[in-house]
Amino acid sequence: MGIMDVFLQFWVPVALLAVLTFLLIYSFQHQRMEPPGPTPLPLIGNLLQLDMKRPYQTLVKLSKKYGSVFTVYLGPKKVVVLTGYKTVKEALVTLDAVFGDRDPPKSSKALSQGHGILWANGDTWKEMRRFALTNLRDFGMGKRACEDKIIEETHHLVQGFKKFNGEAVDTTQPMNCAVSNIICIFVYGSRFEYDDPEFISMVKESIRAIELLGVPTVQKYNVLPWLFRWAADTKAMFAANEAERVLNRSFIARLREMFDPQMCRCFVDAFLFRQQKLENAGITNSHFHSENLLNTVSNLFRAGTETTSTTLRWGFLLMAKYPRIQEQVQEELRRVVGDRQVQLDDRKNLHFTNAVIHETQRLANIVPMSLPHKTTQDVTFHGYFIKKGTTVYPLLTSVLYDETEWEHPHTFYPAHFLDGNGKFVKRDAFMAFSAGRRICLGESLARMELFLFFCTLLQHFRFTPPPGVSEDDLDLTPRVGFTLNPSPHKLCAVVL
């Protein structure tokens, strides 16, 4: 046998096998092409490329280069980022079952342990969300009884602002207390005075814990916990969480002592009643246990206080910065409502005011990165393969500022929500409450609060900058944090 025969019998089959293998690998990779993204470094991933104070801004910039579906590595953790209204809507609404799980960051996972609503998945999430929605509605959420409770609280807030006699004040604490009281009424069955020390402490620790979640050190702890576990901000975040939990345990314990199964006064009573009923039936492995109660109550407070009060503070700051818009709102209120108490039924006739509230929510962009999602199965999305269990960030800021959806995305422009006749119009790209199966549980309550608090205060006060400060001096740059709060400022609430 000659050399050529040996070559043909041995090397040709090997070469053919190599070509076939290459084609199979290429075909497999092509079919499972993953989203593009910047090249990560070992261990730290793309952390050096992100502005950890405002990572959402960096991610928006990266989307200009890599498209509406791309990959970044937060440390060793792979994250797929979704940007733009159409892409985010397709994921959260059309494919909500695929993109509907939560992926809690290390800090939240350590605290919740999969309990509650916000960070839970599976049966726990379904059971707690269903129970919370049903019982909060039973206690009046979204109904006329709820409207009456909010209106009563607006009266307390108005009196609180009047005590300042038009002097420049930080609106943070009174707004936080007023909005938190609405949650207290539903969860604990009663409101608190604004100077109640336990109430003030609970609100303060809750807000502090949320703020610390967004600081760079805690974000780095979430991806490299072994390196940032003992950092001052990380310890402060855990301390604030524990302080809030201690106070909530105390409130729950008091209600437990006075619990009467014949008279459910609030959400906690309803939970205790269900827990007792299941225990009496010999069911010991239910979701109705103390940790789920504590975490659910905490979730309701955080989701129901900070975002709404922060949006209202943005609203009053914007009114002070744009006095002509404030005058238009107050003129419409005088014309449509007059001196009587504004009610939810007035919303359909307060077109400009409703547009201002919605535009405040859009521009304020309170939760720019949304909460992390996770895929429940392998999926091919926009031509890219995304593996089951992948962390997904639906970038809400890219929806609320989508240049293809909003005429002036970076400007306070209430006309975004008005038609040619000055009538209020809904906009599909308005995703301030997220969308899909993980849409904000308290959306209906938040909408009621925003409308009634905003309108009532503007019936009574004109918001202005402090003496010596011009409208142009009012800074709209948000403070660093998990949610986007206004930078520290003071306003004067001048009685009309």
C-alpha positions, 0 to 999 in steps of 0.5 A: 500500500502506497503513501497516497493510499494510507493518506486517503484511508486515514486522513481523509476520514479524519478531515471529514470528521473534523469538518463535520464536527466544526459544522455541528458546533457552528450550527449549535452555537448559531442556534444558541447565540447568546446576547452580545455585550462588553468583554468581562474581566475574570472575577469582577466581570464588567464592574469597572465599566459601570457607574455604580452610583447610577448603573442604569445610566451606563446600561442605557449607554451600552444598549446604544452599542449592543442593542435592546438585548445584551449581556453584562457580568456583575462580578461572576454573575451573568445578567441579561439587560432588556431595554426599550418599550417594545422589548421590555413589554414583550418580555414582561407581558407577552412572555410573562411566564418565562420572565416572571420569576424574581432573582433576589440580590444577595442582601435581599435574599439573606433577609427574606429567605424566600418569604413574603411577596417581593422576592418570593417565587413559586407557591409562596409568592402565588399564595401570599400575593393572592392573600394580600390582594384579596384581604387588602381589597376586603379592607377597602383598598381601591374602594370608596372606604379607602378613598375616605381614609386617604382623604382623612389623612390628607387633612392631617397632612394639610394641618401639619404643613400649616404649622410650618407657617410658610417657612422652608422645610424638608418635606421628606418626613411629613410625606413619608409619615402620611403615606405610611399611615395609609399602609398602617390603616390596612395592615395594623388597623390604625394610623399613627401621629406624626410625632409617635416615636415608634412610628417615626423610627419604623418609617425612618429605618425602612426608608434607610434600608431602601436607600442603602440598597442602592449605594455602590458598596452594597451593590458590590456586596451583592456580587462579591459578598466575601469582599464587601461583607464587612463594609460600613454601608453593608453593616448599616443596611443590615442594621436598618433592616433588623431595626425595622423587623424588630419594630414590626414584630412588636406591632404584630405581637400586640395585635396577636395579644388582642386577636379576636377571630370573630372580629378581623380588624386588619391584614395582620388579623386576617393572616392570624385567622388563616394561620389559626384555622389551618393549625386547628385543621392539623395543617402544619406545612402551610405558607401561613407562618410567622416569617411569611407574615413578617416579610409580607408586612415589611414588603407592603410597608416598603413598596407602599410608602417609599415610592409613593411619598418620593413621587409626591416629593418630586411632584411638589419640587417640580411645581416649585421649579415650574410655577406656571405649570403649578398655576395651571393645575391650581386654576383647573382645581378651582374651576372644576372642584372649587373649595370642596374636597377633591374626590376620585370622581374628579379625576375624569375632569381634571385632565391637566392635573392628571397629566402632570401627575403621570408626567411626574411619575414618568420623569421621576423614574423612581425605580430605574432598573426595576427589580431583578427578574429570572427566566423560568425556562430556556428561551430564544428571545429576539434571536438570542438564547437565554438559559433558564435561571438567568438574571434579567434586568428589564430597564424601566428607565429605558421605557420611560425615557424611550425616544421612540415613544416620548416626544421630549423624554428628558423634559418635564412635559405634561402634554405627553399625556394630553391630546390635541383637545387637552384631554388626558390620554393613556400612554402604553409606554407608561410603565411606572408600576412595571408590567406583567405578573410582577406589576406593583401589587398596590398600583390602584392604591398608589394611584389613589394616593398620588391623586388625592394627596397631590390635588388636596395639597395644591388646593391649600398651598403654593409650593415655592423655593426657599427665600433667596433661591430661584426656580433655576437653582432647584436641582432635579438631579436624583440622589444616589440610592436604590430608588431615585429620590430628589436631592436634599432640598427645602420648599415653602408651602405658602397657604393660598 
